[in-house]
């Protein structure tokens, strides 16, 4: 399992912002796999370049704009390939 697999798994359920991904990671996955913003955001950038996720800019009044991330068909395929692959020790 790597950061990309964890993020794709999160996005299989719903679209999230980078901040929401970090919060969910801390709440659910930190017991067995930790990641910082310094790991998550570069991974998100790479995943977007590879077409695994898509980013939508949401304009907000009175708040900073946010980027909502959604898994693409290619990302779903990649995650399903990971799930069907061999188990890591």
ABEGO torsion letter per residue (X at the ends): XBAAAAAAAAAAABBBBAAAAAAAAAAAAAAABBBBAAAAAAAAAAAAAAGABBBBBBBBBGBBBBBBBBBBAAAAAAAAAAAABBBBX
